[in-house]
């Protein structure tokens, strides 16, 4: 029964997956907002890559009348890509609250900024709500006097050359390790604006600035910089926010790094003779792919839990269990990778855990992979329910940076022993003395009665008188 | 109805002269009892006629819900019922923590009627169960009184009193589907059977008494009253030197069988052998064995040796027993007296130690007018009746005296215990009234010779029945010779009885027939206006929220939400878990930032508060708020402090002068959220507390208003989810209101920026 159902749901989901081939959590409607539509010629390779991956691109300018993220309360686009614009404001269609509304409605945003144009104030406010901070005066430029490209920025030192970023922590999966790149590959970050991030767990930096870099305001004429915005690894060059509903916002500090010019430029590091090709194209693919839900999307195919006891009905997903029951919990997970679902494997050093909780966890157990099909992995664990009745949750709370949130709560009641589920007294050896005592009392009483009746005094005249 | 009742109480007087022949008397008695039962039922129907056939108040809603479960799922399911819709997320082992008598009674009636092909809604059975049982109670009172006196009119008067006295009606009007509805009948009937068993020394009656005692245990926690009163009666009898084999047989039969019967109820279980409340019964059981043994020894050995034996044996056993009890209590095998018990001796105890008990209005000490209000004429006939018991002083009269003494004390301590006093008041008052009527309604004047003869026979009889009555209380025979005084007294008595009937009708109609779920008020033109906010709000919950949406409210409304809205609640009127209630109290009395994690942890979806400010409904949550604070303070004395809710001058205020803690508490904010917008500026007013409120309504960040009923009595708030992009609620709400977020404030000292 359970298997049949899971098979069915699996087939259904596979079908759904086939229909929306492009990205796992959204569709393929991508809105690109540029200062001038003609500007798209500078990004032909990047946009061409996106189109090649199946995105349906619409181009708009901020001033356009027809620009509207929502139509009749529904999202008109699944993803938004914003290139730098010169205007101070972005008009009534892109106010901070519209942008937040778009995020709350599961829309993804990729925001490209630039060190040379001030950021529109509505974006600054929106980013502030997300706890992503930009320099004062909406402008700043990241420079590094040790890691710059000697060919193009020997004077200004504003083209940073960075190694490919590793995972944030050893137990995180690395989505931005660029495949097909040799170790010498670098990412060029020209003319960029650095951000600082708040402490929130939803934020994570994709690309950090090297420790020798700093950010300053190029408009500032004074010789010495008095109040530095941020330095070194405080600066995030490419940052990501994944909201609780798994909508993704990525801020790329340099729009130029996405441009055709830097996609396969040759750059030379300080103190090196030979020039190397940039990895910007691969990096841009990874960043855009992550933002628009092509990678790092987890899907829960099905969840099943059942009683695991001999001689009992082991139906799937019952509403109620009894204390101290043995149960098995299984969850099937898939991960979307560019164009198809693949089995999800938990990164090394990480664990997928199941909590069995009421107010606080009573169990926290590791889920082990048991079955791996071509597009899903089933994780499972068997355990004994605690000796506490109540309303419990099977809870899988797997939240890792760059993976979308897996928060699956299945509520079951755990009841007490029913009156007829206790062992009978005669099978408890400790009760035998008491049972023997009862038996002795009963026999003794009956014997006494018999004796009493048997030894009734013979009816004499005296007793008759009494009566 | 009033006419019926008047006839009912006057009839017994007439009967004495009319019913000469036995069968006529019996017929008349049956008719009179039937009329009394009809009057008892009829006077309880005010609420059904005025409003509708609806379950009242709070606890009845749980009983009703449990009954529905029983009827739908059968007895075994009910027995093992784990209720996952109350006390979220703890759940309640309901089948094992309730007194099933009431539900099972209704269930049996329901199935019986179905078997007889009478299709009847279970709700109507529940609504009308209490009136139906009040008729039986009247009959039980008749039986009990008949055991006390030879005058047949006393029994009928007692039945009539029992049927209509407001002290009993208060808990048994139609719709008041509470344990007391059947328990009072069982109480009186068990006492009747006990007297019967004692009088006859019969094992059969003793067993019957135990059977009904078992039924009583299954029905109401007040069974402890019987458990203590019967041993006390036995003890008093022994102390009076009235030990007899009748007492021995009756008591041991009752105790052995009754204890076994009571232990069959899961909720009671091993309490009869493990708690102090039940120890007197056990102690007297042992004591009776000793006394019986001593009696035997006394008949077997010479008296001098017996004296020594008595002192040594009795003293030794008493000492060992007491030491054993103290030892077992100290060792934890016997639970010490519970807090509820202490509060019976020290009325201030509960307020200090167990606020949750003190917070219930019916646990407050009784105000003296309540006695007159509930019992009227009976309260001054009552001492007279008790005096008459002293005059006769048979074993059964000792019972009435003991009962009267303890009943009066307990009724004075707790309002709700007026209920247990009422039966004895009815019995004693009926004895007094019938004595009066019997004396003055003799048509024939007593003959002088006869009285002399009686006096002389009385003199001889005195010797015979000396142990029966006190010397001083023996009665000289007097008679009334004057027709005028007869007419005057009889007329006055009749008038009093009529006033009594009128008072009962008035009290029942005005004080005890309001369902409290529906409020009635008068329009300016005198027509009735129904305020139905409770049901309106519960219906809203039922229709607009998810089926498993958890509702947090103060515990008073838990049963109603469960019954009417069919939604899980955090706490309800079954106040078994003080900590859980204190948790809700803490959430209500804390700032939003503190309350939100608590609500989140308990998976609360909606919060319900009762607010009477607009209508002037005084039973609202702000008036109960201090109890929430006190109960929360009992568990978290560091986080919630009652003092903080008062102004520096020690006043409990809700207006602009209210303390900051008060203004920031969740309860205050929920009550007054947007309230000022109803009024023109500067005129917002709370009509319950007579306070003028500030124009700025409190700002709520983590909750949003979901529903407010017509008269603002019920306000329901939805608990917001965590912010999608990780802001706190205050920031998110401020952004929603259109405020720009301020840039990170520049602090002195080095900035700490994230750099991992």
Interface residues (C-beta under 8 A of the other chain):
Chain A: X96 X97 X100 X103 X104 X125 X128 X129 X130 X131 X133 X136 X168 X196 X197 X198 X199 X200 X201 X202 X203 X230 X232 X233 X234 X241 X243 X244 X245 X247 X320 X358 X359 X389 X390 X391 X392 X411 X413 X414 X415 X416 X418 X419 X420
Chain B: X76 X79 X80 X82 X84 X88 X89 X90 X91 X93 X96 X266 X548 X601 X602 X721 X722 X723 X724 X725 X726 X727 X731 X735 X736 X738 X740 X741 X743 X744 X753 X754 X755 X756
